[in-house]
Amino acid sequence: MAGIIVKPRARIFHGHDWVYSSEIQKTFGNPQPGDVISLKDFRDRPLGTAIYNPDSQIVARRISRRKQKLELEFFKRRIQQAFDLRERAESIDINLCRIVWSESDALPGVILDRYGDHFVLQTLTLAMHQRKEIIIDAIIKLLAPKTIILRNDSPMLKAEGIETEITLVHGENPGPFTVTANGVIFEVDLLDGQKTGLYLDQLEAHAAIAKMAKGKRVLDVFCNQGGFALACAKAGAISVTAVDSSENAIAATVRNAELNGVEINAIKHNAFDFLKHCEDEYDLIILDPPSFTRNKKTLKDAMRGYKEIHLRGLKILARNGILSTYCCSHHATRELFLQNVVSASVDAKCALRLIQNHGQRLDHPILPGIPETEYLKGFTFELAPSR
Ligand code: SAH
């Protein structure tokens, strides 16, 4: 089998599964993009099996510490292991969750989300994309889906040289249908290019924040389809305002509010502008922006963005108010993000009390050896009495 000899001190010797181009000592046997290759250390000792793409910065991603073929049995075994993990987790509804999450489930590039009988698959690495038929077969055999939609629209695809596409690959188009999470009804339309599924990674936070919403004036900034807003409205908030710059997101929020029989004031607006010009006061503010940076280079700018929304948010927070803020950028660490809120609170001349930490649900498992698997962090603060 063709393969790679990895340089000493590469990250793979410290628990990682990736080999960057700068970590390759030698390539042998002329592997082709998308091939399964073997990894060896500089003393010719085996490090396992990997998938190969020389056109990507991450040239090899390990799939096993042993010899391994990318065959049906392998995919069935890995998907079953991933499924079992979710099924064991008390906080996860096995019918509405991420079933497979890439490196964290030892299937680099494969993401599988479940919405009841309907599944959304992503194949984000070349080798996995080339074998999507086998993966689809494994999903059908294990999970008996009505529908599988290949939703390859991630910006990551470009780096791997894969075309974007949204294709029905099994069953019939279910059209729009509803799912229920924490008692909140959402309409999803998995095939329609305008919409996506839900942010499954935030379902736990929606429920946690809803517990604090009763009798409060709530502001959900970057609301998407209204996850926090709906949960808070259902939990007895006295008013709920939701802001998103996407017209589709606002339309979905309005539709979901109707479905749940609650009132939400959904506003299509740029969050930065909205917060800057907002003259109302709120008791509970949620800030859940998209990742402001995908690399280290733009981290400084991203932190400026976070600081801006934190500062603006704190300025319109009522006495004893609650601020719940999230960051889904891997590069902004928990410490850095916390420091950012503190710095905003200094400028806003207020003191914050940390009342809850938030992170990834177990359907987005963190492998500490692969730091990139950790991305989502959040904090909920209470405004401390002025002192
Ligand atoms: N809070 C949501 C997830 C938010 S995802 C949940 O829990 O389900 C981030 C959202 O921010 C997306 O819906 C996107 O449309 C929106 N967004 C991105 N940039 C924005 C901006 N500058 N102003 C307002 N919304 C923005």
Residues whose N, C-alpha, C, O or C-beta is under 5 A from the ligand:
A	BS01	SAH	Y199 Q202 F222 C223 N224 G227 F228 V243 D244 S245 S246 A249 H269 N270 A271 F272 D288 P289 P290
